[in-house]
């Protein structure tokens, strides 16, 4: 991960929310972010581990990482606009 990428991480805490709210909150937050931004979602809804990556595939965003530790799920995604990834540098 580059230093630029790590400094651009935006956190979204959806812990305590159940389906479909983590996906809805993710969608709402992504709408406010520029292309290339990295969003890290924290959730206690195990379904988010599958639902958010599926939402990303449908909407053209890139899942960078998924993790589960005990009851907490962490998902990192990169925002893309119009379903098109940014050109490689």
C-alpha positions in Angstrom: 0.0 0.0 0.0 1.4 3.4 -0.9 1.7 6.2 1.6 -0.8 8.2 -0.5 -3.3 5.4 -0.3 -3.0 4.9 3.4 -3.5 8.7 4.1 -6.7 8.7 2.0 -8.5 6.0 4.0 -12.0 7.0 5.2 -13.6 5.1 8.0 -17.2 4.0 8.2 -18.4 2.4 11.4 -21.5 0.3 10.9 -21.0 -1.8 14.0 -24.3 -2.7 15.7 -26.3 -2.3 12.5 -27.9 -5.3 10.8 -28.7 -6.1 7.2 -29.3 -4.2 5.0 -28.0 -1.1 6.9 -24.2 -1.7 6.5 -24.7 -1.8 2.7 -27.0 1.2 2.6 -24.5 3.2 4.8 -21.7 2.1 2.5 -23.6 3.2 -0.6 -24.4 6.6 1.0 -20.8 7.2 2.0 -19.3 6.1 -1.3 -21.6 8.7 -3.1 -19.7 11.4 -1.2 -16.2 10.2 -2.0 -14.0 11.0 -5.0 -12.7 8.3 -7.4 -9.7 6.6 -5.9 -10.7 7.1 -2.3 -10.3 4.1 0.0 -13.2 3.4 2.4 -12.8 1.1 5.4 -16.1 -0.3 6.7 -16.3 -1.9 10.2 -19.3 -4.1 10.9 -20.6 -6.6 13.4 -23.0 -8.0 10.8 -21.4 -11.1 9.4 -23.5 -10.8 6.2 -21.6 -7.6 5.4 -18.6 -9.8 4.6 -20.5 -11.1 1.5 -23.0 -8.3 0.9 -20.6 -5.4 0.6 -18.2 -7.1 -1.8 -21.3 -8.2 -3.9 -22.5 -4.6 -3.9 -19.0 -3.5 -5.0 -19.0 -5.9 -8.0 -22.4 -4.7 -9.1 -21.4 -1.0 -8.9 -17.8 -1.2 -10.2 -15.9 -0.6 -6.9 -12.8 -2.5 -6.0 -12.6 -4.7 -2.9 -9.1 -4.3 -1.5 -9.3 -6.4 1.6 -11.8 -8.3 3.8 -11.1 -9.5 7.3 -13.1 -11.1 10.1 -11.9 -11.2 13.6 -14.2 -12.7 16.2 -17.5 -10.8 15.7 -16.1 -7.9 13.8 -15.8 -7.6 10.0 -13.5 -5.1 8.2 -13.8 -4.4 4.5 -11.6 -2.0 2.5 -12.7 -0.8 -0.9 -11.5 1.6 -3.5 -14.1 3.9 -5.0 -14.4 4.0 -8.8 -16.8 6.2 -10.8 -19.0 5.0 -13.7 -17.9 1.5 -13.0 -14.4 2.2 -14.5 -11.2 1.6 -12.5 -8.6 4.4 -12.7 -5.9 3.9 -15.2 -2.7 2.3 -13.8 0.1 4.8 -12.9 
